[in-house]
Amino acid sequence: MLSVEQALEKLLSAAHPVTDVEPVDTMLAAGRVLAVEVVSAIDVPPLDNSQMDGYAVRTVDVPGVPTTLRVSQRIAAGQVGGPLEPGTAARIFTGAPIPTGADAVIMQEKCEAVGDKVTLNERPPRGEAIRKAGIDITRGDEVLKPGVRLKPQHCALAASIGAQRLTVFRRLRVATLFTGDELVMPGEPLPPGSIYNSNRFMLRGLLESLGCEVHDLGIVPDNLQSTRAALASAALCADLIISSGGVSVGEEDHVKPAVQAEGTLDLWQIAMKPGKPLAFGHVREVPFIGLPGNPVSSFVTFVLFARPFVLLRQGRIEKLRELPLRADFDWEQSSRRREFLRARLNERGGLDIFPNQNSSVLTSVTWADGLIDNPSEHLIHAGDIVRFLPLAELQS
């Protein structure tokens, strides 16, 4: 059997990023993958400005306290005042540019204003409450690097330097298909021996959360002709094809011969639990990933293998983050295969484990907020430090 690392290396060696790019409005760019760096043509902020409501002064005009000065001008955000007259103060508001000559701002709570005069009850140091031009971004700074999946805060950063449009990779087109005559959709009658197609909902949601354009081909009848036709149709519209189920060697498992008839296929046995079987190949030169039909195995193999493949094809640059956390449980069921145990953080800062780790128990995935990466033949005792993979990062 292949190790997780060997299987992932084989898979990613065939993950060639899409090269097509397109400009999008910065307002609509969240969730897209940036293709071209964003460089600032301005300083942010562009001018020295006040970080609070108060009075702008020259510190030389405040030799001691209290000091009373005439208020010579009023400057609101969006306005540019004139040079500050010596021996006067400027009423100023948060975000307003500092007038030439002023070198400090005193907050209004430490001042007493009467008519056109203000009494200052504190002597400020030079630079007090002044945000300097370029304190956030300097002209020429690279503010966003290619390969980042844009979050709302990235779009806000781009907008702060005046970037109206961003160049992004086009969305990855992924076709999905689900095999099994036993599968029915929610809302349909459930005949004896049938099951609802939960994987269709899970995989579509996972792919859409990654920013993919999903072409859902639905449930494919369990026969070779229908499976070949579905794969051929998928190859016409997709950059990647993902199936769920039907990649075993049973008489009713038609995905393997169908993929082989339309292209090439490798069946891998991976030394992991859950999710031992994984298929990878090409259908008419379009990459194909065959996930197990078991819902938990399908989920785990997706987040550990299909997700990195999708990220690389999107041009995303990302490294999986593992957290060292304390186990608050005992795990004495050692396995010859590397295990990915469903677990979640508790209020004590440790990890609890779902009591039933069977790979058919889909409730374990909804209960958990991460996976414990447990080496083969390894027991876990309460207090041990384990490697935790947060699902929040594995699903986006």
C-alpha positions in Angstrom: 0.0 0.0 0.0 1.1 3.6 -0.6 1.7 5.9 2.3 -0.4 9.1 2.4 2.6 11.1 1.4 3.4 8.8 -1.6 -0.2 9.0 -2.8 -0.4 12.7 -2.5 2.9 13.2 -4.3 1.7 11.0 -7.2 -1.5 12.9 -7.3 -0.1 16.4 -7.2 2.6 15.6 -9.8 -0.3 15.7 -12.3 -2.0 18.8 -11.0 -1.2 21.5 -13.5 -2.6 24.9 -12.7 -5.1 26.5 -15.1 -3.5 29.4 -17.0 -6.6 31.3 -18.2 -7.1 34.5 -16.3 -9.8 37.2 -16.3 -10.3 40.6 -14.7 -13.0 40.9 -12.1 -14.4 43.9 -10.2 -12.8 44.0 -6.8 -16.3 44.1 -5.3 -16.9 40.6 -6.8 -13.5 39.1 -6.3 -13.9 37.4 -2.9 -13.4 33.6 -3.3 -11.3 33.9 -6.5 -7.6 33.1 -6.8 -5.3 36.0 -7.6 -3.2 35.6 -10.7 -1.3 38.8 -10.8 0.4 40.6 -7.9 -1.2 43.8 -6.6 1.2 46.7 -6.2 0.2 50.0 -4.5 0.6 53.3 -6.5 -0.1 55.3 -3.4 0.8 55.7 0.3 -1.9 54.6 2.7 -2.8 56.8 4.4 -1.9 59.3 1.7 -1.4 62.2 4.2 -0.6 62.5 7.9 -4.0 62.4 9.7 -5.6 62.6 13.1 -6.4 59.4 14.9 -9.0 61.0 17.1 -11.3 64.0 17.5 -9.5 66.9 19.2 -7.2 69.9 18.5 -4.1 70.0 16.3 -1.4 72.2 17.7 2.3 73.1 17.5 3.9 71.7 20.7 6.0 74.9 21.0 2.8 76.8 21.5 2.0 74.6 24.6 4.8 75.4 27.0 2.7 74.3 30.0 -0.8 73.6 31.2 -3.3 75.0 31.2 -2.7 76.9 27.9 -5.4 78.7 26.0 -5.2 79.2 22.2 -7.5 80.7 19.6 -9.2 78.1 17.3 -8.2 79.3 13.9 -9.8 76.7 11.6 -12.0 73.5 11.6 -10.9 70.5 9.6 -13.2 67.5 9.1 -12.3 64.2 7.4 -12.1 64.7 3.6 -11.1 68.3 4.0 -7.6 69.8 3.8 -7.0 72.8 6.0 -4.6 75.6 5.6 -1.2 76.0 7.4 -1.7 76.3 11.1 -1.1 79.9 12.3 1.5 80.1 15.1 -0.1 80.4 18.6 -3.4 78.9 17.4 -5.1 75.5 17.4 -7.1 73.7 14.7 -10.3 71.9 15.6 -9.8 68.5 13.9 -11.7 65.3 13.5 -10.7 61.6 13.2 -9.2 60.9 9.8 -8.7 64.6 8.8 -5.4 65.6 7.4 -3.0 67.3 9.8 -2.5 71.0 8.8 1.0 72.1 7.9 2.9 73.3 11.0 1.0 71.1 13.5 2.9 68.3 15.1 0.5 66.9 17.7 -3.2 66.4 18.4 -4.8 66.6 21.9 -8.0 64.6 22.4 -11.1 66.7 22.9 -11.7 65.2 26.3 -8.6 66.9 27.6 -9.6 70.3 26.3 -12.3 72.9 27.2 -13.7 75.0 24.4 -15.5 78.3 24.9 -16.4 80.4 21.8 -13.3 80.6 19.5 -10.9 79.7 22.3 -9.8 76.3 23.6 -8.0 75.6 26.9 -5.6 72.7 26.7 -5.2 70.7 29.9 -2.4 68.4 28.7 0.9 69.1 27.1 1.2 66.5 24.2 4.5 65.1 23.0 5.5 65.7 19.4 3.6 63.2 17.1 0.8 62.6 19.6 -2.3 61.0 18.0 -1.0 61.5 14.4 -1.1 58.7 11.9 1.8 59.2 9.5 1.4 59.0 5.8 2.3 55.5 4.6 2.1 53.9 8.0 0.0 51.1 6.5 1.2 50.9 2.9 4.0 52.6 1.1 3.9 53.4 -2.6 5.5 50.5 -4.5 4.6 47.8 -1.9 3.3 44.5 -3.1 0.2 44.2 -1.0 -1.2 40.9 -2.5 0.8 38.0 -3.9 -0.4 35.7 -6.7 -1.9 32.4 -5.5 -3.9 33.8 -2.6 -7.5 32.9 -2.5 -9.1 36.3 -1.9 -11.0 36.8 1.3 -13.1 39.9 2.0 -10.2 41.5 3.9 -8.0 41.0 0.8 -10.6 42.8 -1.3 -10.7 45.6 1.2 -7.0 45.9 1.1 -7.0 46.1 -2.7 -9.8 48.7 -2.5 -7.7 50.8 0.0 -5.1 51.4 -2.7 -7.7 52.2 -5.4 -7.6 48.8 -7.2 -10.9 48.8 -9.1 -10.3 45.4 -10.8 -8.2 42.3 -10.0 -6.8 39.7 -12.3 -7.7 36.2 -11.2 -7.6 32.7 -12.5 -10.8 31.5 -14.1 -12.8 29.1 -11.9 -11.8 25.5 -12.0 -14.6 23.5 -13.7 -15.3 20.2 -11.8 -17.7 17.5 -13.0 -19.2 15.2 -10.4 -21.0 11.9 -10.9 -22.3 9.3 -8.5 -22.8 5.6 -9.2 -25.1 3.2 -7.7 -28.7 2.0 -8.5 -29.3 2.0 -4.8 -29.0 5.8 -4.6 -32.1 8.0 -4.5 -32.5 11.7 -3.8 -34.2 13.2 -0.8 -37.9 13.8 -1.5 -38.1 10.5 -3.5 -39.5 7.3 -2.1 -36.9 5.1 -0.4 -37.4 1.5 -1.6 -36.0 -1.4 0.4 -32.3 -1.7 -0.1 -31.9 2.0 -1.2 -30.1 4.9 0.5 -30.2 8.6 0.1 -27.4 10.1 -1.9 -25.6 12.1 0.8 -22.3 12.2 -1.0 -23.8 14.3 -3.8 -24.6 17.1 -1.3 -21.3 16.8 0.5 -19.0 16.9 -2.6 -20.9 19.7 -4.3 -20.7 21.8 -1.1 -17.0 21.1 -0.6 -16.2 22.0 -4.2 -18.2 25.2 -4.1 -16.6 26.2 -0.8 -13.3 26.0 -2.7 -14.6 28.3 -5.4 -15.1 25.7 -8.1 -17.7 25.8 -10.9 -19.5 22.5 -10.3 -21.1 20.5 -13.2 -23.3 18.0 -11.4 -24.0 15.0 -13.7 -26.1 13.3 -11.0 -26.6 9.6 -10.3 -25.3 7.3 -13.1 -27.0 4.0 -13.7 -25.0 0.9 -12.8 -24.0 -0.2 -16.3 -20.9 0.3 -18.4 -22.6 2.1 -21.3 -24.1 4.8 -19.1 -20.9 5.2 -17.1 -18.8 5.7 -20.2 -21.3 8.2 -21.6 -21.3 10.2 -18.4 -17.5 10.3 -18.3 -17.3 11.3 -21.9 -19.8 14.1 -21.3 -17.8 15.3 -18.2 -14.6 15.4 -20.2 -16.2 17.9 -22.6 -17.0 20.5 -19.9 -14.6 20.0 -17.0 -11.0 20.5 -15.9 -11.4 17.7 -13.4 -13.8 14.8 -12.9 -14.6 13.4 -9.5 -16.8 10.3 -8.9 -18.1 8.7 -5.8 -18.3 4.9 -5.5 -18.0 2.2 -8.1 -14.2 2.0 -8.4 -13.9 -1.5 -6.8 -13.6 -4.7 -8.8 -17.2 -6.1 -8.3 -19.5 -7.0 -11.1 -21.6 -3.9 -10.4 -18.6 -1.6 -10.2 -18.4 -0.1 -13.7 -16.3 3.0 -13.1 -13.0 1.2 -13.4 -13.7 -0.4 -16.8 -15.4 2.8 -18.1 -12.4 5.0 -17.2 -10.0 2.5 -18.7 -12.1 2.5 -21.9 -12.1 6.3 -22.1 -8.5 6.8 -20.9 -6.3 5.5 -18.1 -6.7 4.6 -14.5 -4.6 3.7 -11.4 -6.3 2.1 -8.4 -4.3 2.9 -5.3 -4.5 1.2 -1.9 -3.5 3.8 0.7 -2.3 2.9 4.2 -4.9 5.0 5.9 -8.1 4.6 7.7 -10.8 5.6 6.7 -10.4 5.8 3.0 -8.1 3.0 1.9 -9.1 2.9 -1.8 -8.5 5.9 -4.2 -8.6 6.0 -8.0 -6.7 8.4 -10.2 -6.5 8.6 -13.9 -7.5 10.5 -17.0 -10.6 10.5 -19.1 -9.7 11.9 -22.6 -6.8 13.7 -21.0 -9.0 15.3 -18.2 -7.8 14.2 -14.7 -10.1 11.9 -12.9 -10.3 11.2 -9.1 -12.5 8.3 -7.9 -13.4 8.6 -4.2 -14.8 5.8 -2.1 -18.6 5.5 -1.9 -18.6 5.3 1.9 -19.5 8.8 3.1 -16.9 9.3 5.8 -14.2 7.7 3.6 -15.3 10.0 0.7 -15.1 13.0 3.0 -11.7 12.2 4.4 -10.1 11.3 1.1 -11.5 14.5 -0.5 -10.1 16.8 2.1 -6.7 15.1 2.2 -6.2 14.3 -1.5 -8.8 15.9 -3.8 -8.7 19.3 -2.1 -4.9 19.7 -2.5 -5.2 18.7 -6.1 -7.9 21.3 -6.6 -5.9 24.0 -4.9 -2.8 23.4 -7.0 -4.9 23.4 -10.2 -6.4 26.7 -9.1 -2.9 28.2 -8.7 -3.4 28.5 -4.9 -0.3 28.5 -2.7 -1.1 27.0 0.7 0.4 24.8 3.3 -1.6 22.5 5.5 -1.5 23.6 9.1 -1.3 21.1 11.9 -1.9 22.0 15.6 -0.3 20.2 18.5 -3.1 19.7 21.0 -3.7 17.6 24.1 -5.8 14.4 23.9 -8.3 14.2 26.6 -9.1 10.5 25.8 -7.5 7.1 25.5 -7.3 5.4 22.1 -6.2 1.8 22.5 -7.3 0.4 19.1 -4.0 0.4 17.3 -4.2 -0.1 13.5 -1.6 -1.1 10.9 -2.8 1.9 8.9 -2.5 5.6 9.6 -5.7 6.8 11.2 -7.6 10.0 10.8 -9.8 10.2 13.9 -12.8 12.5 14.1 -12.3 14.8 17.1 -13.2 18.2 18.4 -11.9 20.9 20.8 -13.4 20.9 24.3 -13.8 23.8 26.7 -10.6 22.7 28.5 -8.4 23.3 25.4 -8.0 19.6 24.8 -9.5 17.2 22.3 -12.5 14.8 22.7 -12.9 11.9 20.2 -16.2 10.8 18.7 -17.1 7.5 20.3 -17.9 5.6 17.1 -15.1 5.9 14.5 -16.7 3.6 12.0 -16.3 4.9 8.5 -20.0 4.7 7.8 -21.0 7.0 10.7 -21.6 10.4 8.9 -22.6 12.0 12.2 -19.0 11.8 13.3 -18.1 14.3 10.6 -20.8 16.8 11.5 -19.8 16.5 15.2 -16.1 16.9 14.7 -14.2 20.1 14.0 -11.0 18.4 13.0 -9.1 15.2 12.3 -6.4 13.7 14.5 -3.5 12.4 12.3 -2.5 9.3 14.2 0.4 7.2 13.0 0.0 3.5 12.4 0.4 1.2 15.4 0.2 4.2 17.8 -1.9 4.2 21.0 -3.1 7.5 22.4 -3.3 8.1 26.2 -5.0 11.1 27.9 -2.5 13.9 28.1 -0.6 12.9 25.0 0.1 15.6 22.4 -1.4 14.7 19.0 -1.5 16.3 15.5 -4.8 18.0 14.8 -6.0 19.1 11.4 -8.8 21.7 11.7 -11.7 21.1 9.4 -12.2 24.9 9.0 -9.0 25.0 7.0 -9.6 21.7 5.2 -12.9 22.8 3.8 -12.0 26.2 2.3 
